[in-house]
Amino acid sequence: MDEKYKGIEKYGKYYSDSSLKQKVLKVAKKAGSRAINPALLLYYVLKSKKVSFADKAKICGALGYFILPLDIIPDFIPLAGYGDDLATLAWAIHTVYENVTPEMKEQAQKQLDEWFDNK
């Protein structure tokens, strides 16, 4: 496997739809619903049939890293704990941004509104 994809393989195994939802709801209580938008946006990109396998692997790796509580900066450390997670999500969005559609952005926002009663 190419050296640059080792992290994707390592963290991708931690991704699942249910573990993502669980993590999103947990993080949102601490960080606020706006901090969750990148994870949801990546989730909707991942579900698209038009996205390449390579981009889906990157997304799974980033979401798996986000889900895993013990990573480079453990999530329980106040303020800094989610910084590395958000940086990883930002990297993934930047990497696969050509796949992001307005509909995906709308789906992510709609899900946030539903989960957190934003009106």
DSSP file (Angstrom, degrees, kcal/mol; ACC not computed):
  #  RESIDUE AA STRUCTURE BP1 BP2  ACC     N-H-->O    O-->H-N    N-H-->O    O-->H-N    TCO  KAPPA ALPHA  PHI   PSI    X-CA   Y-CA   Z-CA
    1    1 A M              0   0    0      0, 0.0     5,-0.1     0, 0.0     2,-0.0   0.000 360.0 360.0 360.0 140.6    0.0    0.0    0.0
    2    2 A D    >   -     0   0    0      1,-0.1     3,-1.8     3,-0.1     4,-0.3  -0.319 360.0-122.8 -58.3 138.0    1.2    3.5   -0.8
    3    3 A E  G >  S+     0   0    0      1,-0.3     3,-1.4     2,-0.2     4,-0.3   0.832 108.1  59.7 -54.2 -39.4    2.8    5.2    2.3
    4    4 A K  G 3  S+     0   0    0      1,-0.3    -1,-0.3     2,-0.1     4,-0.2   0.646 103.2  53.0 -70.3 -13.0    0.4    8.2    2.2
    5    5 A Y  G <> S+     0   0    0     -3,-1.8     4,-1.9     1,-0.1    -1,-0.3   0.384  78.1  95.5-101.6   3.5   -2.7    5.9    2.5
    6    6 A K  H <> S+     0   0    0     -3,-1.4     4,-2.4    -4,-0.3    -1,-0.1   0.890  84.7  51.0 -62.3 -39.7   -1.5    4.0    5.7
    7    7 A G  H  > S+     0   0    0     -4,-0.3     4,-2.8     2,-0.2     5,-0.4   0.866 106.8  55.1 -64.5 -36.3   -3.5    6.3    8.0
    8    8 A I  H  > S+     0   0    0     -4,-0.2     4,-2.5     1,-0.2    -1,-0.2   0.932 111.1  43.7 -62.1 -46.0   -6.6    5.8    5.9
    9    9 A E  H  X S+     0   0    0     -4,-1.9     4,-0.8     2,-0.2    -2,-0.2   0.910 114.5  50.9 -65.2 -41.7   -6.3    2.1    6.3
   10   10 A K  H  < S+     0   0    0     -4,-2.4    -2,-0.2    -5,-0.2    -1,-0.2   0.924 123.2  27.2 -63.4 -46.7   -5.5    2.4   10.0
   11   11 A Y  H >< S+     0   0    0     -4,-2.8     3,-2.0     1,-0.2     4,-0.3   0.721 104.6  76.4 -92.7 -22.6   -8.4    4.7   10.9
   12   12 A G  H >< S+     0   0    0     -4,-2.5     3,-1.6    -5,-0.4    -1,-0.2   0.795  84.6  66.8 -59.1 -29.0  -10.9    3.7    8.3
   13   13 A K  T 3< S+     0   0    0     -4,-0.8    -1,-0.3     1,-0.3    -2,-0.1   0.667  93.5  60.6 -68.2 -14.2  -11.7    0.5   10.1
   14   14 A Y  T <  S+     0   0    0     -3,-2.0     2,-0.3    46,-0.1    -1,-0.3   0.523  84.5 103.6 -88.3  -6.1  -13.3    2.6   12.9
   15   15 A Y    <   +     0   0    0     -3,-1.6     2,-0.3    -4,-0.3    49,-0.1  -0.602  35.0 142.3 -82.9 135.0  -15.9    4.1   10.6
   16   16 A S     >  -     0   0    0     -2,-0.3     4,-2.2     1,-0.1     5,-0.2  -0.933  56.4-114.0-155.7 157.2  -19.5    3.0   10.6
   17   17 A D  H  > S+     0   0    0     -2,-0.3     4,-2.2     1,-0.2     5,-0.2   0.918 116.8  47.0 -57.7 -44.4  -22.7    4.9   10.2
   18   18 A S  H  > S+     0   0    0      1,-0.2     4,-2.3     2,-0.2    -1,-0.2   0.893 111.8  48.9 -69.5 -39.0  -23.8    4.2   13.8
   19   19 A S  H  > S+     0   0    0      2,-0.2     4,-2.2     1,-0.2    -1,-0.2   0.852 110.5  52.9 -69.5 -31.8  -20.5    5.1   15.4
   20   20 A L  H  X S+     0   0    0     -4,-2.2     4,-2.9     2,-0.2    -2,-0.2   0.944 110.0  46.8 -65.4 -47.4  -20.4    8.3   13.4
   21   21 A K  H  X S+     0   0    0     -4,-2.2     4,-2.4     1,-0.2     5,-0.2   0.924 112.3  50.7 -61.0 -43.9  -23.9    9.3   14.6
   22   22 A Q  H  X S+     0   0    0     -4,-2.3     4,-1.8     1,-0.2    -1,-0.2   0.922 113.7  44.5 -59.3 -45.5  -22.9    8.5   18.2
   23   23 A K  H  X S+     0   0    0     -4,-2.2     4,-3.1     2,-0.2     5,-0.3   0.911 111.1  53.8 -66.8 -43.2  -19.8   10.5   18.0
   24   24 A V  H  X S+     0   0    0     -4,-2.9     4,-2.5     1,-0.2    -2,-0.2   0.928 110.5  46.0 -58.3 -47.2  -21.5   13.5   16.3
   25   25 A L  H  X S+     0   0    0     -4,-2.4     4,-1.1    -5,-0.2    -1,-0.2   0.881 114.6  48.3 -65.9 -37.4  -24.1   13.7   19.0
   26   26 A K  H  X S+     0   0    0     -4,-1.8     4,-0.8    -5,-0.2     3,-0.3   0.934 114.7  44.3 -67.0 -47.2  -21.5   13.4   21.8
   27   27 A V  H >X>S+     0   0    0     -4,-3.1     4,-3.8     1,-0.2     3,-0.9   0.884 106.5  60.7 -66.5 -39.3  -19.2   16.1   20.3
   28   28 A A  H 3X5S+     0   0    0     -4,-2.5     4,-1.5    -5,-0.3    -1,-0.2   0.836  97.5  59.0 -60.7 -33.0  -22.1   18.4   19.5
   29   29 A K  H 3<5S+     0   0    0     -4,-1.1    -1,-0.3    -3,-0.3    -2,-0.2   0.859 120.2  28.1 -62.8 -34.2  -22.9   18.6   23.2
   30   30 A K  H <<5S+     0   0    0     -3,-0.9    -2,-0.2    -4,-0.8    -1,-0.2   0.874 134.5  28.0 -92.5 -45.4  -19.4   19.9   23.9
   31   31 A A  H  <5S-     0   0    0     -4,-3.8    -3,-0.2     1,-0.2     4,-0.2   0.638 107.6-112.5 -97.7 -16.9  -18.4   21.7   20.7
   32   32 A G    ><< -     0   0    0     -4,-1.5     3,-1.1    -5,-0.6     4,-0.4   0.014  31.6 -81.7  94.8 153.5  -21.8   22.8   19.3
   33   33 A S  G >> S+     0   0    0      1,-0.3     3,-1.1     2,-0.2     4,-0.6   0.776 121.8  65.5 -64.5 -28.1  -23.7   21.6   16.2
   34   34 A R  G >4 S+     0   0    0      1,-0.3     3,-0.6     2,-0.2    -1,-0.3   0.814  95.4  58.1 -66.7 -28.5  -21.7   23.9   13.9
   35   35 A A  G <4 S+     0   0    0     -3,-1.1     4,-0.3     1,-0.2    -1,-0.3   0.676 101.3  58.4 -72.2 -15.8  -18.5   22.0   14.6
   36   36 A I  G X> S+     0   0    0     -3,-1.1     4,-1.9    -4,-0.4     3,-0.7   0.665  78.4  89.9 -87.6 -18.8  -20.2   18.8   13.4
   37   37 A N  H <X S+     0   0    0     -3,-0.6     4,-2.8    -4,-0.6     5,-0.2   0.852  82.4  55.4 -51.7 -43.3  -21.1   20.1    9.9
   38   38 A P  H 3> S+     0   0    0      0, 0.0     4,-2.3     0, 0.0    -1,-0.2   0.903 108.2  49.0 -59.6 -39.2  -17.8   18.9    8.3
   39   39 A A  H <> S+     0   0    0     -3,-0.7     4,-2.1    -4,-0.3    -2,-0.2   0.923 113.5  46.1 -65.5 -43.2  -18.4   15.3    9.5
   40   40 A L  H  X S+     0   0    0     -4,-1.9     4,-2.2     2,-0.2    -1,-0.2   0.901 110.5  53.0 -67.0 -39.3  -21.9   15.3    8.2
   41   41 A L  H  X S+     0   0    0     -4,-2.8     4,-2.0    -5,-0.2    -1,-0.2   0.930 110.2  47.8 -61.2 -44.5  -20.9   16.8    4.9
   42   42 A L  H  X S+     0   0    0     -4,-2.3     4,-2.7    -5,-0.2    -1,-0.2   0.881 107.4  57.6 -63.1 -37.3  -18.3   14.1    4.4
   43   43 A Y  H  X S+     0   0    0     -4,-2.1     4,-1.5     1,-0.2    -1,-0.2   0.927 108.3  45.5 -58.0 -46.2  -20.9   11.5    5.3
   44   44 A Y  H  X S+     0   0    0     -4,-2.2     4,-0.5     2,-0.2    -1,-0.2   0.850 111.9  51.2 -70.6 -32.9  -23.1   12.6    2.5
   45   45 A V  H >< S+     0   0    0     -4,-2.0     3,-1.2     1,-0.2     6,-0.2   0.921 108.0  54.2 -64.6 -42.8  -20.2   12.7    0.0
   46   46 A L  H 3< S+     0   0    0     -4,-2.7    -2,-0.2     1,-0.3    -1,-0.2   0.853 104.5  54.5 -58.0 -36.9  -19.3    9.2    1.1
   47   47 A K  H 3< S+     0   0    0     -4,-1.5    -1,-0.3    -5,-0.2     2,-0.2   0.608  84.9 106.1 -77.1 -11.7  -22.8    8.0    0.3
   48   48 A S    X<  -     0   0    0     -3,-1.2     3,-0.8    -4,-0.5    -3,-0.0  -0.474  63.4-148.5 -72.4 136.9  -22.7    9.3   -3.3
   49   49 A K  T 3  S+     0   0    0      1,-0.2    -1,-0.1    -2,-0.2    -4,-0.0   0.613  94.9  65.2 -76.5 -12.8  -22.3    6.7   -6.0
   50   50 A K  T 3  S+     0   0    0     -5,-0.1     2,-0.3    49,-0.1    -1,-0.2   0.559  79.5  98.9 -86.8  -8.7  -20.4    9.2   -8.1
   51   51 A V  S <  S-     0   0    0     -3,-0.8    45,-0.0    -6,-0.2     5,-0.0  -0.618  77.9-114.5 -85.8 136.8  -17.5    9.4   -5.7
   52   52 A S     >  -     0   0    0     -2,-0.3     4,-2.3     1,-0.1     5,-0.2  -0.202  20.3-115.9 -66.8 158.1  -14.4    7.4   -6.5
   53   53 A F  H  > S+     0   0    0      1,-0.2     4,-2.4     2,-0.2     5,-0.2   0.892 116.4  55.6 -59.7 -40.7  -13.2    4.6   -4.3
   54   54 A A  H  > S+     0   0    0      1,-0.2     4,-1.8     2,-0.2    -1,-0.2   0.907 109.4  45.5 -61.4 -42.6  -10.0    6.5   -3.5
   55   55 A D  H  > S+     0   0    0      2,-0.2     4,-2.2     1,-0.2    -1,-0.2   0.879 111.6  52.4 -69.0 -37.0  -12.0    9.5   -2.2
   56   56 A K  H  X S+     0   0    0     -4,-2.3     4,-2.7     1,-0.2    -2,-0.2   0.881 107.5  52.7 -64.7 -36.9  -14.3    7.2   -0.2
   57   57 A A  H  X S+     0   0    0     -4,-2.4     4,-2.3     2,-0.2    -2,-0.2   0.909 108.9  49.5 -64.5 -41.7  -11.3    5.6    1.4
   58   58 A K  H  X S+     0   0    0     -4,-1.8     4,-2.4     2,-0.2    -2,-0.2   0.914 112.0  48.6 -62.0 -43.0  -10.0    9.1    2.4
   59   59 A I  H  X S+     0   0    0     -4,-2.2     4,-3.1     2,-0.2     5,-0.3   0.929 110.8  49.8 -64.2 -45.6  -13.4   10.0    3.9
   60   60 A C  H  X S+     0   0    0     -4,-2.7     4,-2.5     1,-0.2    -1,-0.2   0.898 111.2  50.4 -60.8 -39.8  -13.6    6.7    5.8
   61   61 A G  H  X S+     0   0    0     -4,-2.3     4,-2.1     2,-0.2    -1,-0.2   0.929 113.2  44.9 -62.8 -45.2  -10.1    7.3    7.2
   62   62 A A  H  X S+     0   0    0     -4,-2.4     4,-2.1     2,-0.2    -2,-0.2   0.914 116.2  45.7 -66.8 -43.4  -11.0   10.9    8.3
   63   63 A L  H  X S+     0   0    0     -4,-3.1     4,-2.2     2,-0.2    -2,-0.2   0.875 111.5  52.9 -68.6 -36.0  -14.3    9.9    9.8
   64   64 A G  H  X S+     0   0    0     -4,-2.5     4,-2.2    -5,-0.3    -2,-0.2   0.903 109.5  48.8 -63.4 -40.8  -12.7    6.9   11.5
   65   65 A Y  H  < S+     0   0    0     -4,-2.1    -2,-0.2     1,-0.2    -1,-0.2   0.902 111.0  51.0 -63.5 -41.5  -10.1    9.2   13.0
   66   66 A F  H  < S+     0   0    0     -4,-2.1    -2,-0.2     1,-0.2    -1,-0.2   0.885 112.4  46.5 -61.8 -40.5  -12.9   11.5   14.1
   67   67 A I  H  < S+     0   0    0     -4,-2.2    -2,-0.2    -5,-0.1    -1,-0.2   0.879  91.2  89.7 -71.8 -39.9  -14.8    8.6   15.8
   68   68 A L     <  -     0   0    0     -4,-2.2     7,-0.1    -5,-0.2     3,-0.1  -0.430  64.9-156.5 -65.0 121.5  -11.8    7.1   17.6
   69   69 A P  S    S+     0   0    0      0, 0.0     6,-2.0     0, 0.0     2,-0.9   0.799  80.8  57.5 -73.5 -27.7  -11.5    8.8   21.0
   70   70 A L  S    S+     0   0    0      4,-0.2     2,-0.1     5,-0.1    -2,-0.1  -0.813  73.8 127.0-108.6  94.9   -7.8    8.1   21.5
   71   71 A D  S    S-     0   0    0     -2,-0.9    -5,-0.0    -3,-0.1    -6,-0.0  -0.333  79.7 -51.1-124.3-152.4   -5.9    9.7   18.7
   72   72 A I  S    S+     0   0    0      1,-0.3     9,-0.0    -2,-0.1    -2,-0.0   0.924 138.5  23.5 -56.4 -48.4   -3.0   12.1   18.5
   73   73 A I  S    S-     0   0    0      8,-0.2    -1,-0.3     7,-0.1    12,-0.2  -0.941  99.9-124.9-116.5 106.1   -4.7   14.6   20.9
   74   74 A P    >   -     0   0    0      0, 0.0     3,-1.9     0, 0.0    -4,-0.2  -0.168  14.6-124.5 -55.6 141.3   -7.2   12.6   23.0
   75   75 A D  T 3  S+     0   0    0     -6,-2.0     6,-0.2     1,-0.3     7,-0.1   0.704 103.7  68.4 -61.9 -22.9  -10.7   14.0   22.8
   76   76 A F  T 3  S+     0   0    0     -7,-0.3    -1,-0.3     5,-0.1    -6,-0.1   0.595  73.8 101.3 -77.1  -7.7  -11.1   14.4   26.6
   77   77 A I  S <> S-     0   0    0     -3,-1.9     4,-2.3     1,-0.1     5,-0.2  -0.672  86.8-109.2 -77.9 120.4   -8.5   17.2   26.6
   78   78 A P  T  4 S-     0   0    0      0, 0.0     2,-3.1     0, 0.0    -1,-0.1  -0.171  84.8 -16.1 -54.5 139.4  -10.4   20.4   26.9
   79   79 A L  T >4 S+     0   0    0      1,-0.2     3,-0.5    -4,-0.1     4,-0.3  -0.255 135.8  57.1  64.0 -53.8  -10.4   22.6   23.8
   80   80 A A  G >> S+     0   0    0     -2,-3.1     3,-1.2     1,-0.2     4,-0.8   0.746  84.8  82.6 -77.4 -23.0   -7.5   20.9   22.1
   81   81 A G  G 3< S+     0   0    0     -4,-2.3     4,-0.3     1,-0.3    -1,-0.2   0.784 100.0  34.0 -57.2 -33.8   -9.0   17.4   22.1
   82   82 A Y  G <> S+     0   0    0     -3,-0.5     4,-2.8    -5,-0.2    -1,-0.3   0.471  95.5  89.9-100.2  -2.5  -11.1   17.9   19.0
   83   83 A G  H <> S+     0   0    0     -3,-1.2     4,-2.1    -4,-0.3    -2,-0.2   0.915  90.3  44.3 -60.4 -45.4   -8.7   20.2   17.2
   84   84 A D  H  X S+     0   0    0     -4,-0.8     4,-2.1     2,-0.2    -1,-0.2   0.867 113.1  52.8 -68.6 -34.5   -6.8   17.4   15.4
   85   85 A D  H  > S+     0   0    0     -4,-0.3     4,-2.4     2,-0.2    -2,-0.2   0.943 110.9  45.8 -63.9 -47.2  -10.2   15.7   14.6
   86   86 A L  H  X S+     0   0    0     -4,-2.8     4,-2.5     1,-0.2    -2,-0.2   0.862 111.1  53.2 -65.7 -35.2  -11.5   18.9   13.0
   87   87 A A  H  X S+     0   0    0     -4,-2.1     4,-2.3    -5,-0.2    -1,-0.2   0.897 109.3  49.3 -64.6 -39.3   -8.2   19.4   11.1
   88   88 A T  H  X S+     0   0    0     -4,-2.1     4,-2.3     2,-0.2    -2,-0.2   0.911 111.7  48.3 -65.6 -42.8   -8.5   15.9    9.7
   89   89 A L  H  X S+     0   0    0     -4,-2.4     4,-2.6     2,-0.2    -2,-0.2   0.904 111.0  51.0 -64.0 -40.7  -12.1   16.5    8.6
   90   90 A A  H  X S+     0   0    0     -4,-2.5     4,-2.6     2,-0.2    -2,-0.2   0.911 109.4  50.9 -63.0 -41.9  -11.0   19.8    7.0
   91   91 A W  H  X S+     0   0    0     -4,-2.3     4,-2.5     2,-0.2    -2,-0.2   0.931 110.9  48.7 -59.3 -45.5   -8.2   18.0    5.1
   92   92 A A  H  X S+     0   0    0     -4,-2.3     4,-2.2     2,-0.2    -2,-0.2   0.917 111.2  48.8 -64.0 -43.2  -10.7   15.4    3.9
   93   93 A I  H  X S+     0   0    0     -4,-2.6     4,-0.7     1,-0.2    -1,-0.2   0.937 112.3  48.9 -61.7 -45.0  -13.2   18.0    2.7
   94   94 A H  H >< S+     0   0    0     -4,-2.6     3,-0.6     1,-0.2     4,-0.2   0.905 112.2  49.8 -58.8 -41.4  -10.4   19.9    0.9
   95   95 A T  H 3< S+     0   0    0     -4,-2.5     3,-0.2     1,-0.2    -1,-0.2   0.852 123.4  28.4 -68.0 -36.7   -9.2   16.7   -0.7
   96   96 A V  H >< S+     0   0    0     -4,-2.2     3,-2.6    -5,-0.2     4,-0.4   0.215  82.3 119.7-109.9  14.2  -12.6   15.6   -2.0
   97   97 A Y  G X<  +     0   0    0     -4,-0.7     3,-1.6    -3,-0.6    -1,-0.1   0.764  63.5  69.6 -57.4 -28.5  -14.3   19.0   -2.4
   98   98 A E  G 3  S+     0   0    0      1,-0.3    -1,-0.3    -4,-0.2    -2,-0.1   0.715  98.6  53.3 -62.3 -17.6  -14.9   18.5   -6.1
   99   99 A N  G <  S+     0   0    0     -3,-2.6     2,-0.4     2,-0.1    -1,-0.3   0.576  83.8 105.7 -90.5 -11.7  -17.5   15.9   -5.1
  100  100 A V    <   -     0   0    0     -3,-1.6   -58,-0.0    -4,-0.4   -59,-0.0  -0.554  51.5-170.4 -76.7 127.3  -19.4   18.2   -2.8
  101  101 A T     >  -     0   0    0     -2,-0.4     4,-2.0     1,-0.1     3,-0.3  -0.748  37.1-112.1-111.3 160.9  -22.7   19.4   -4.3
  102  102 A P  H  > S+     0   0    0      0, 0.0     4,-2.3     0, 0.0     5,-0.1   0.854 119.3  58.2 -58.2 -33.3  -25.1   22.0   -3.0
  103  103 A E  H  > S+     0   0    0      2,-0.2     4,-2.5     1,-0.2     5,-0.1   0.889 104.3  50.0 -64.8 -38.5  -27.6   19.1   -2.3
  104  104 A M  H  > S+     0   0    0     -3,-0.3     4,-2.5     2,-0.2    -1,-0.2   0.908 110.1  50.2 -65.6 -41.7  -25.0   17.5    0.0
  105  105 A K  H  X S+     0   0    0     -4,-2.0     4,-2.2     1,-0.2    -2,-0.2   0.909 112.0  48.5 -61.2 -41.6  -24.5   20.8    1.9
  106  106 A E  H  X S+     0   0    0     -4,-2.3     4,-2.7     2,-0.2    -2,-0.2   0.902 109.9  51.4 -66.0 -41.6  -28.3   21.1    2.2
  107  107 A Q  H  X S+     0   0    0     -4,-2.5     4,-2.4     2,-0.2    -2,-0.2   0.918 110.1  49.5 -61.3 -43.7  -28.6   17.5    3.5
  108  108 A A  H  X S+     0   0    0     -4,-2.5     4,-2.2     1,-0.2    -2,-0.2   0.926 113.5  45.6 -62.2 -44.9  -25.9   18.1    6.1
  109  109 A Q  H  X S+     0   0    0     -4,-2.2     4,-2.6     1,-0.2    -2,-0.2   0.898 111.6  52.3 -66.6 -39.6  -27.6   21.3    7.3
  110  110 A K  H  X S+     0   0    0     -4,-2.7     4,-2.2     2,-0.2    -1,-0.2   0.907 109.6  49.3 -62.5 -41.3  -31.0   19.7    7.3
  111  111 A Q  H  X S+     0   0    0     -4,-2.4     4,-2.8     2,-0.2     5,-0.2   0.912 111.0  49.9 -65.5 -41.9  -29.7   16.8    9.5
  112  112 A L  H  X S+     0   0    0     -4,-2.2     4,-2.6     1,-0.2     6,-0.3   0.931 110.6  50.0 -59.4 -45.8  -28.1   19.3   11.9
  113  113 A D  H  X>S+     0   0    0     -4,-2.6     5,-1.1     1,-0.2     4,-0.6   0.890 113.0  47.0 -60.4 -39.8  -31.4   21.2   12.1
  114  114 A E  H  <5S+     0   0    0     -4,-2.2     3,-0.4     3,-0.2    -2,-0.2   0.937 116.0  42.8 -68.3 -47.6  -33.3   18.0   12.8
  115  115 A W  H  <5S+     0   0    0     -4,-2.8    -2,-0.2     1,-0.2    -1,-0.2   0.855 126.5  31.4 -67.8 -35.7  -30.9   16.6   15.5
  116  116 A F  H  <5S-     0   0    0     -4,-2.6    -1,-0.2    -5,-0.2    -2,-0.2   0.218 103.4-119.7-114.0  14.0  -30.4   19.9   17.3
  117  117 A D  T  <5 +     0   0    0     -4,-0.6     2,-0.5    -3,-0.4    -3,-0.2   0.857  49.1 169.9  52.0  42.0  -33.8   21.5   16.7
  118  118 A N      <       0   0    0     -5,-1.1    -1,-0.2    -6,-0.3    -2,-0.1  -0.724 360.0 360.0 -83.3 128.8  -32.2   24.5   14.9
  119  119 A K              0   0    0     -2,-0.5    -1,-0.1    -5,-0.0    -2,-0.1   0.356 360.0 360.0-133.2 360.0  -34.9   26.6   13.2
